[in-house]
C-alpha cells in the first residue's frame, strides 16, 4: 500500500494529459488553445520552433 501523495503525484501528469485529450477531441467547430507563461509540456512538441 502506498502512503502519502506519491501515487497521486505520479498520476497527475497522466490525468492532465487525458483531460486535454478529451477536451480537444470533443471540440465540435473549433479549438483555441491559449497559454500564459511557459507552454504546457504536452503541447510543446506541437509548437513551431523559434
N, C-alpha and C positions, 0 to 999 in steps of 0.2 A: 504494500500500500504506500502510495506517495503521500507525503505530508507537505503542508505549506502550499505555496503557489507555484512550485516548479512545473508541475504538469500543466497547469492553466497557462503559465507563461510560455511554455513551448507550443501550445495550441493557438495562441493569439495570432501569429502571422498567418497560419493556415485559415483561420476564421476570417481574418480581414481580407485575404485574397479571395476566399469563397464569396463573401458579401459583395466585393467588387465585381466578380464574375456574374453573379446573379443580377445585380443592378444593370450591368452592361448588356446582358443577353435578353433582359426584359424590356429594354428601351424599345418603343414602337416606332416613332417617327424620327427621333434624333437623340443623340447622346452628346452632351457637352461635359468635358472634364476640365476642371479648373484646379489651380493649386495656389497655395500661399507658402512661399519659402522653398525648401528643397522638394524635388519631385519624390513621389512615392517610390519605394524600391520595386513595387510591382509594375509601375508604369515606365520607369527609367529605360528599360530596354526598347520601348516603343517610341521614345522621343528622338528627334533628329539630333545628331551630334554637332556641337558648335564648330 
